[in-house]
């Protein structure tokens, strides 16, 4: 299957928006830390969702066709568009609550509703590709990969915001250390989960029915997709982000500033996200013998 670039950037930016908002709410509302990033992280999430939604309309060739697709409530486009709208509306309400200095309980409630919608949206983005006619996609592991990818991007996005807004005076050193320790731990856990789910996806491809060379594990590991897998997914998606996150606010980090290390980590996981989607479309051959 040819690479559908509008869908690549649709799912990438939607995942970034979902991950950023979820990470922000968990850190600021659930744990009460780094509340200075609530507004900027929410705005980034809305912008990312908007870019993703715009990319989705480009896939239709003519954006006005979106209105026809929205007329079918059971379609994937309808479900994704509805969830993007609901999540965007929830984030706007959350921003208004923060702006009006609403109580902590109110902000936490609204933010938690947004977290549920964001996780569901990331899952639905992957679930839209689960098709029986495409063996490499016909697995629930695929939407789990989308959720894991969104989580990793969210951790690094929040890390960049923390590095950019961190206050270095003595009064906040302890709080900054505790907050960055949480981000490190969350990022490393999500990277590990992503690695496990990625291995599970390879196992699925290996045992999927209707085997074909176009979607074989050998093509991924040693064939023409090996560079994408080892260089894009393993190196840029797992190893480099893990190393850079470990260096985030680590003493004697060999001259690498916290902002530089975490920004490079975010760039790395974004590139890896694009590479994964390229790999996914490259494996998207159908059950040809049935046609």
C-alpha positions as CSV (number, residue, x, y, z in Angstrom):
1,X,0.0,0.0,0.0
2,X,1.2,3.5,-0.8
3,X,2.0,5.8,2.1
4,X,-1.0,8.0,2.9
5,X,0.9,11.1,4.1
6,X,-2.2,13.1,5.2
7,X,-3.1,10.2,7.5
8,X,0.5,9.9,8.7
9,X,0.4,13.5,10.0
10,X,-3.2,13.2,11.1
11,X,-2.5,10.4,13.5
12,X,0.9,11.8,14.5
13,X,-0.4,15.3,15.5
14,X,-3.5,13.9,17.1
15,X,-1.3,11.6,19.2
16,X,0.9,14.5,20.2
17,X,-2.1,16.5,21.2
18,X,-3.6,13.7,23.2
19,X,-0.3,12.8,24.9
20,X,0.5,16.4,25.8
21,X,-2.9,17.0,27.4
22,X,-2.9,13.7,29.3
23,X,0.6,14.3,30.6
24,X,-0.2,17.8,31.7
25,X,-3.4,16.9,33.5
26,X,-1.7,13.9,35.3
27,X,1.2,16.1,36.4
28,X,-0.6,19.3,37.3
29,X,-4.0,18.2,38.5
30,X,-3.5,14.7,39.8
31,X,-0.1,15.3,41.4
32,X,-0.3,19.1,41.9
33,X,3.0,19.9,40.3
34,X,4.3,22.4,37.7
35,X,0.9,24.1,37.4
36,X,2.6,26.9,35.4
37,X,2.4,24.7,32.3
38,X,-1.3,24.1,32.3
39,X,-2.2,26.9,29.9
40,X,0.6,26.4,27.4
41,X,0.3,22.6,27.3
42,X,-3.5,22.9,26.7
43,X,-2.9,25.4,23.9
44,X,-0.3,23.1,22.3
45,X,-2.7,20.2,22.5
46,X,-5.5,22.2,20.8
47,X,-3.1,23.3,18.0
48,X,-1.8,19.8,17.5
49,X,-5.4,18.5,17.3
50,X,-6.2,21.2,14.8
51,X,-3.3,20.4,12.6
52,X,-4.2,16.7,12.8
53,X,-7.8,17.4,11.8
54,X,-6.7,19.6,8.9
55,X,-4.4,16.8,7.7
56,X,-7.3,14.4,7.8
57,X,-9.4,16.5,5.5
58,X,-6.5,16.6,3.0
59,X,-6.8,12.8,2.7
60,X,-10.2,13.1,1.1
61,X,-8.8,15.0,-1.9
62,X,-11.6,17.7,-1.6
63,X,-12.1,18.9,2.0
64,X,-15.8,19.5,1.4
65,X,-16.2,15.7,1.2
66,X,-15.7,15.7,5.0
67,X,-19.4,16.8,5.3
68,X,-20.5,13.7,3.4
69,X,-18.4,11.5,5.6
70,X,-19.9,13.1,8.7
71,X,-23.3,12.0,7.5
72,X,-22.4,8.4,8.3
73,X,-22.2,8.0,12.1
74,X,-20.7,4.5,11.9
75,X,-17.7,5.6,9.8
76,X,-14.3,5.9,11.2
77,X,-14.1,9.6,10.1
78,X,-17.2,10.4,12.0
79,X,-16.0,8.8,15.2
80,X,-12.6,10.4,15.0
81,X,-14.0,13.9,14.1
82,X,-16.6,13.7,16.9
83,X,-13.9,12.7,19.5
84,X,-11.6,15.4,18.3
85,X,-14.4,18.0,18.7
86,X,-15.3,16.7,22.1
87,X,-11.7,16.7,23.3
88,X,-11.1,20.1,21.9
89,X,-14.2,21.4,23.6
90,X,-13.2,19.9,26.9
91,X,-9.8,21.4,26.7
92,X,-11.3,24.9,26.0
93,X,-13.6,24.5,29.0
94,X,-10.6,23.4,31.1
95,X,-8.7,26.5,29.9
96,X,-11.6,28.7,30.9
97,X,-11.7,27.0,34.3
98,X,-8.0,27.6,34.8
99,X,-8.3,31.2,33.6
100,X,-11.2,31.9,36.0
101,X,-9.2,30.3,38.9
102,X,-11.7,27.6,39.4
103,X,-11.3,25.3,42.4
104,X,-8.7,22.5,42.2
105,X,-11.5,19.9,42.3
106,X,-13.3,21.5,39.3
107,X,-10.1,21.7,37.2
108,X,-9.2,18.1,38.1
109,X,-12.7,16.9,37.1
110,X,-12.7,18.6,33.7
111,X,-9.1,17.6,33.1
112,X,-9.9,14.0,33.9
113,X,-12.8,13.9,31.5
114,X,-10.3,15.2,28.9
115,X,-7.8,12.4,29.8
116,X,-10.5,9.8,29.2
117,X,-11.4,11.3,25.8
118,X,-7.7,11.7,24.8
119,X,-6.8,8.1,25.6
120,X,-10.0,6.9,23.7
121,X,-9.1,9.1,20.7
122,X,-5.6,7.8,20.5
123,X,-7.0,4.2,20.6
124,X,-9.6,5.0,18.0
125,X,-6.9,6.4,15.7
126,X,-5.3,3.0,15.6
127,X,-8.5,1.0,15.7
128,X,-9.6,2.7,12.4
129,X,-6.9,0.6,10.7
130,X,-7.9,-2.8,12.1
131,X,-9.1,-4.5,9.0
132,X,-9.6,-8.2,8.3
133,X,-8.6,-7.7,4.7
134,X,-5.2,-6.5,5.7
135,X,-3.5,-9.2,7.8
136,X,-0.7,-7.0,9.2
137,X,-3.3,-4.5,10.5
138,X,-5.8,-7.0,11.7
139,X,-4.9,-6.9,15.4
140,X,-5.7,-5.0,18.6
141,X,-2.0,-4.5,19.1
142,X,-2.1,-1.7,16.5
143,X,-4.3,0.7,18.5
144,X,-2.2,-0.1,21.6
145,X,0.9,1.0,19.6
146,X,-0.9,4.3,18.8
147,X,-1.7,4.8,22.5
148,X,1.9,4.0,23.6
149,X,3.3,6.3,20.9
150,X,1.0,9.2,22.1
151,X,2.1,8.5,25.7
152,X,5.8,8.7,24.8
153,X,5.3,11.9,22.8
154,X,3.3,13.4,25.6
155,X,6.1,12.7,28.2
156,X,8.7,14.4,26.0
157,X,6.4,17.3,25.2
158,X,5.8,18.0,28.8
159,X,9.5,17.6,29.5
160,X,10.3,20.4,26.9
161,X,7.7,22.7,28.6
162,X,9.2,22.0,32.0
163,X,12.7,22.7,30.8
164,X,11.6,25.9,29.2
165,X,9.7,27.2,32.2
166,X,11.7,25.8,35.0
167,X,12.7,28.3,37.7
168,X,16.3,27.8,38.8
169,X,16.2,29.7,42.1
170,X,17.1,27.8,45.3
171,X,13.5,27.7,46.5
172,X,12.3,25.5,43.7
173,X,15.3,23.2,43.2
174,X,13.7,20.4,45.3
175,X,10.3,20.7,43.5
176,X,12.0,20.8,40.1
177,X,14.0,17.6,40.9
178,X,10.9,15.8,42.0
179,X,8.9,16.8,39.0
180,X,11.6,15.9,36.5
181,X,12.1,12.6,38.3
182,X,8.4,11.8,37.7
183,X,8.7,12.7,34.0
184,X,11.8,10.6,33.7
185,X,10.1,7.6,35.3
186,X,7.0,8.0,33.2
187,X,8.9,8.4,30.0
188,X,11.1,5.3,30.6
189,X,8.1,3.2,31.5
190,X,6.2,4.2,28.4
191,X,9.2,3.6,26.2
192,X,9.6,0.1,27.7
193,X,5.8,-0.5,27.2
194,X,6.2,0.7,23.6
195,X,9.1,-1.7,23.0
196,X,7.1,-4.7,24.4
197,X,4.0,-3.8,22.2
198,X,6.3,-3.4,19.2
199,X,7.7,-6.9,19.8
200,X,4.1,-8.2,20.1
201,X,3.3,-6.6,16.8
202,X,6.2,-8.4,15.1
203,X,5.0,-11.7,16.6
204,X,1.5,-11.0,15.1
205,X,3.0,-10.3,11.7
206,X,5.0,-13.5,11.9
207,X,1.9,-15.7,12.7
208,X,-0.8,-13.7,10.8
209,X,-2.8,-15.8,8.3
210,X,-2.3,-15.5,4.6
211,X,1.5,-14.9,4.8
212,X,3.1,-12.9,2.0
213,X,6.6,-11.5,1.4
214,X,5.2,-8.0,1.3
215,X,4.3,-8.2,5.0
216,X,6.8,-10.6,6.4
217,X,9.0,-10.3,9.5
218,X,12.1,-10.9,7.4
219,X,11.3,-7.9,5.2
220,X,11.2,-5.8,8.4
221,X,14.3,-7.2,10.1
222,X,16.7,-7.8,7.2
223,X,14.8,-6.7,4.1
224,X,14.1,-3.3,2.5
225,X,12.3,-2.1,5.6
226,X,15.2,-2.9,8.0
227,X,16.5,0.6,8.0
228,X,13.1,2.0,9.0
229,X,12.8,-0.6,11.8
230,X,16.3,-0.6,13.3
231,X,17.2,3.0,12.5
232,X,13.8,4.7,12.9
233,X,11.9,2.6,15.5
234,X,14.6,0.9,17.6
235,X,17.3,3.6,17.5
236,X,15.3,6.9,17.2
237,X,12.1,5.5,18.9
238,X,13.6,3.6,21.8
239,X,17.3,3.9,22.4
240,X,18.0,7.6,21.8
241,X,14.9,8.9,23.7
242,X,15.7,6.7,26.7
243,X,19.3,7.9,26.8
244,X,18.3,11.6,26.4
245,X,15.6,11.3,29.0
246,X,18.1,9.8,31.5
247,X,20.3,12.9,30.9
248,X,17.3,15.2,31.5
249,X,18.4,17.3,34.6
250,X,21.1,14.8,35.4
251,X,24.2,16.2,37.1
252,X,27.4,16.1,35.1
253,X,25.5,15.4,31.8
254,X,28.7,16.2,29.8
255,X,27.6,19.7,28.8
256,X,24.2,18.8,27.5
257,X,21.6,21.2,28.8
258,X,18.3,19.9,30.1
259,X,16.4,21.8,27.4
260,X,18.7,20.5,24.6
261,X,18.5,16.9,25.7
262,X,14.7,16.8,26.1
263,X,14.1,18.8,22.9
264,X,16.3,16.3,20.9
265,X,14.3,13.5,22.6
266,X,11.0,15.0,21.4
267,X,12.3,15.4,17.9
268,X,13.5,11.8,18.0
269,X,10.2,10.3,19.0
270,X,8.3,12.5,16.5
271,X,10.5,11.2,13.7
272,X,10.1,7.6,15.0
273,X,6.3,8.2,15.0
274,X,6.5,9.1,11.3
275,X,8.7,6.1,10.6
276,X,6.3,3.7,12.3
277,X,3.4,5.0,10.2
278,X,5.5,4.6,7.0
279,X,6.3,1.0,8.1
280,X,2.7,0.3,8.8
281,X,1.5,1.5,5.4
282,X,4.3,-0.4,3.7
283,X,3.0,-3.6,5.3
284,X,-0.6,-2.8,4.4
285,X,-1.0,-5.4,1.5
286,X,-4.4,-7.0,1.3
287,X,-5.4,-10.7,1.0
288,X,-4.8,-10.7,-2.7
289,X,-5.8,-14.2,-3.4
290,X,-9.4,-13.5,-2.3
291,X,-9.9,-10.8,-5.1
